[in-house]
Amino acid sequence: MNKYLFENDYSTDSLRWMRFIEEKRFKENALTKKEIDYNLEDFDSIQDEITQNKDSAFAYFFAAQFAYKSYKMQKIILEQKDAK
């Protein structure tokens, strides 16, 4: 029997993203219309970190979840895209 509950449900990138968000202590409310007061300076620093690491998975998750300056994240995703 598998001792990990979510092992087959999530990719390693999505698990890394969830851990990252928990460490940053962001409230994850992507499906609600309720306004959440985020610090935009934190978003800028996260985007800078993602850009520095050229992490296309984090760029995708950030753009999908927060929709803040998504053009920066799109650039990273397109630059890291495989031609397969």
C-alpha positions as CSV (number, residue, x, y, z in Angstrom):
1,M,0.0,0.0,0.0
2,N,1.2,3.5,-0.9
3,K,2.0,5.5,2.2
4,Y,1.9,8.9,0.4
5,L,-1.6,10.2,-0.1
6,F,-0.9,12.5,-3.0
7,E,2.0,10.8,-4.7
8,N,0.1,10.0,-7.9
9,D,-2.1,13.1,-8.0
10,Y,0.5,15.8,-8.2
11,S,3.7,16.3,-10.2
12,T,6.9,17.1,-8.4
13,D,6.7,20.7,-9.8
14,S,3.2,21.3,-8.3
15,L,4.3,19.8,-5.0
16,R,7.4,22.2,-5.0
17,W,5.0,25.1,-5.8
18,M,2.7,24.2,-2.9
19,R,5.6,24.0,-0.5
20,F,6.9,27.3,-1.8
21,I,3.6,29.1,-1.3
22,E,3.3,27.6,2.2
23,E,6.8,28.9,3.1
24,K,5.8,32.4,1.9
25,R,2.6,32.1,3.8
26,F,0.3,33.2,1.0
27,K,-3.3,32.4,1.2
28,E,-4.3,30.3,-1.7
29,N,-7.7,31.4,-2.9
30,A,-7.7,31.1,-6.7
31,L,-11.4,30.2,-7.0
32,T,-12.9,32.9,-4.8
33,K,-14.0,36.4,-5.8
34,K,-13.1,37.7,-2.4
35,E,-10.4,40.3,-2.5
36,I,-7.2,39.3,-0.6
37,D,-4.7,41.9,0.4
38,Y,-1.4,40.8,-1.1
39,N,1.8,42.8,-0.8
40,L,2.8,43.5,-4.3
41,E,6.5,43.9,-3.3
42,D,6.4,40.3,-2.3
43,F,5.1,39.4,-5.7
44,D,7.8,41.4,-7.4
45,S,10.5,39.6,-5.3
46,I,9.0,36.2,-6.1
47,Q,8.9,37.0,-9.8
48,D,12.5,38.2,-9.7
49,E,13.5,34.9,-8.0
50,I,11.6,32.9,-10.6
51,T,13.3,34.9,-13.4
52,Q,16.7,34.4,-11.9
53,N,16.2,30.6,-11.6
54,K,14.5,30.4,-15.0
55,D,11.9,28.1,-13.5
56,S,9.2,27.7,-16.0
57,A,7.0,25.5,-13.8
58,F,6.9,28.2,-11.0
59,A,6.3,30.8,-13.7
60,Y,3.3,28.9,-14.9
61,F,1.9,28.3,-11.4
62,F,2.5,31.9,-10.4
63,A,0.8,33.3,-13.5
64,A,-2.2,30.9,-13.1
65,Q,-2.7,31.6,-9.4
66,F,-2.0,35.3,-8.9
67,A,-2.4,36.9,-12.4
68,Y,0.1,39.7,-11.5
69,K,2.3,40.9,-14.4
70,S,1.8,37.6,-16.1
71,Y,3.7,38.9,-19.2
72,K,7.0,38.4,-17.2
73,M,6.0,34.8,-16.5
74,Q,5.0,34.1,-20.1
75,K,8.4,35.3,-21.2
76,I,10.1,32.7,-19.0
77,I,7.8,29.9,-20.1
78,L,8.4,30.7,-23.7
79,E,12.2,30.9,-23.3
80,Q,12.4,27.6,-21.5
81,K,10.0,25.8,-23.9
82,D,11.4,22.6,-25.5
83,A,11.1,22.3,-29.3
84,K,9.9,18.7,-29.0
